[in-house]
Amino acid sequence: MRLLLFCFTVSLLILTAQGCAANRPDWRRPSQASIDSRKEGIVNRLIPEDGLTFTRRTRLIEATIAVLGTGDREELANLNRLRSTLRAASLQNLERIEADYKERLANAE
């Protein structure tokens, strides 16, 4: 009987410790709010409030299609659709799109 009580107590302590460890936040991963904030910052840099010139819009569409691998040029010509496509992309893809876009602008000058 004592052995059974001992085993029950030990298993209860182990399960409690595992539950506490599972709910502990991972300090190495950024929070979702932080990721969303960074994504929104990139989207705002790529598409400013006053819009884009035709050349810049074309370069951004090309960079977006090159990184994401899919997309319709005619559909992305609409700034709202382009903005929503960029917002739906992952942070890593947005960073790649931004780098590709800047490179295309630098090559065009």
N, C-alpha and C positions, 0 to 999 in steps of 0.2 A: 504494500500500500504506500509506504514511504517512497519507494522507487517511482511509482506511478505519479505521485504528487510532485516529486522532484522533476521528472520529465515534463510534466505539464507546466510547471513554473519556468523551467528553462525555455521551453518552446514559446511560452507567452512573452518572455523577455526578448527572445530573438525576433519574433514577429513585430513587437513594438519597435525595436531598434531598426528593423528594415523599413517599417512604415515611416519613421522619422527621417531616415536617410532618403527615402523616395520623395518626400515633400520638401526637401531642402533645395533651395534655388541653386542653379548652376551658375556660379559667378563668372565663368569663362564665356558663356553665351550672352550676347546682348539681348535685351528685352525686345518684344515685338514693337513696342512704342518707339524705341530707339531706331529699329530697322525702318519702320514706316516714316519716321522723321527724316532719316537719311535719304530714303527713296523720294520723298516729296521734294527735298532740297535739290536732288539731281534733276527731277522732272521740271522744276521751276527754272533751273539753270538752262536746260535744253530748250524749253519753250517759255520765253518770258511773257509777261502779261501783255505787252504791246505786239505780240506775234512774231513771226519770222518772215524774212524776205524769201522770195521764191527759191533762190539759190540755197540758202541755209535750210529751208524746209526740204528741198530735194536731197541734200546731203544727209539730213537727219533721217529721212525715210530710207535712204540707201543703207545707212549704218544700222538702223533698226532691223531691216530685212536681213542684212548680212549676219547679225548676231543671233536673232531669233530664228532665222531660217524659214520663216513663213510670213505671209502678209501680202496684201493687195495694195499696190501703189496708189491706185485710184481711191481706195477706201481710206488709206492713211493720209491722203492729201487733205482731208478734213482735219483741222487742228484738234477738235474735240475728240475725234476717234483716235488720232495719234497720241494725244495726252492720255486717254484711257488705256491704250495699248501699253504705253510706257509704265503707267501705274500698276498694271497687271503683271509686269515683268518682275523677275526676282532682283534682289539687290545686286548680285554678281553680274547678271545680264545688263542691268542699268549702268553699272560701272564700265562694262565692256562697250556698251553702246556709246556712252559719253566719250570714252577714249577713241573709239573708231570715228566718231563724229568730229572730234577735234583734229584727228589726223587727216581726215578728208578735207576739212577746212584749211589746214596748213598746206596740204598738197595743192589745193586750188589757187592759193595766193601766189 
